[in-house]
Amino acid sequence: MVYMPTHLKNELLEHFGSHILISSRGKKTYVGTLRTTASKILSQYFVSPQTNDAETKKLILIQTAAKLTKSNIKGVAASKEVYPGSEDIRLVSKNVDFVQKHFNCF
């Protein structure tokens, strides 16, 4: 069975719900990205095996933070139609405006 792109997009959205991000490039090209929600990442963290080793605990926490950061990065909406100029890329203030508030703590 052959699906039309819009039908397939609707089927994917119905099946995956908020776990998929579908963006379009042009009129007919769709890009789908599965994303892990923060609640799923945190629930995985809390059910991870408990250990008394401080280094293992720290590594598990860092891995969880990395997953949350990756999930946030995937959720950033960026235009592929407009690319910033070289001056905008060089200015730290312009880059800080682009970064989500969650990343400012780093």
Buried (B, 14 or more C-beta within 10 A) or exposed (E): EEEEEEEBBEEBBEEBEEBBBBEEEEEEEBEEEEBBBBEEBEEBBEEBEEEEEEEEEEEBEEBBEEBBBEBBEEEEEEEEEEEEEEEEEEEEEEEEEEEEEEEEEE
